[in-house]
Amino acid sequence: MTGIKRETVFNDLADLNLSLNLNLSSYASGTYMLRITGSGGVKVLWFVKE
């Protein structure tokens, strides 16, 4: 399985202390979400199953 990246994640990120939250609640429908939280804010990535 591969994913399609929807957004650039690490853009001038100074703090590498990150919190990751993987949400597989919509995995059966073919998508899942990864939320990355750090001092610079939050980035959300949606992946689509191929």
Sequence and secondary structure as in RCSB ss.txt:
>XXXX:A:sequence
MTGIKRETVFNDLADLNLSLNLNLSSYASGTYMLRITGSGGVKVLWFVKE
>XXXX:A:secstr
      S   SS      EEEEE TTGGGTEEEEEEEETTEEEEEEEE  
